[in-house]
Amino acid sequence: MIRINKDTPVEVLEEIKVGDMVTDGFSKTSFVERIDISDDGLYKVYSFYLNTDRVISTKR
């Protein structure tokens, strides 16, 4: 299981793939169903959509 939070290295975020089990360390724990990575010019935003209809997002 991969923990996603503000301290997770970018290298780890880049390696997460659909089907991996992830957690935010609190209440969101499930399998990744979809991944969106966007760049707003200042930050790269990683959004991991879980099969429980929840989303874990983090900025780098």
Beta strands, then each sheet from edge to edge (+ up, - down):
strand 1: 2-3
strand 2: 21-23
strand 3: 29-39
strand 4: 44-50
strand 5: 55-59
sheet 1: 1+ 2+ 3- 4+ 5-
end
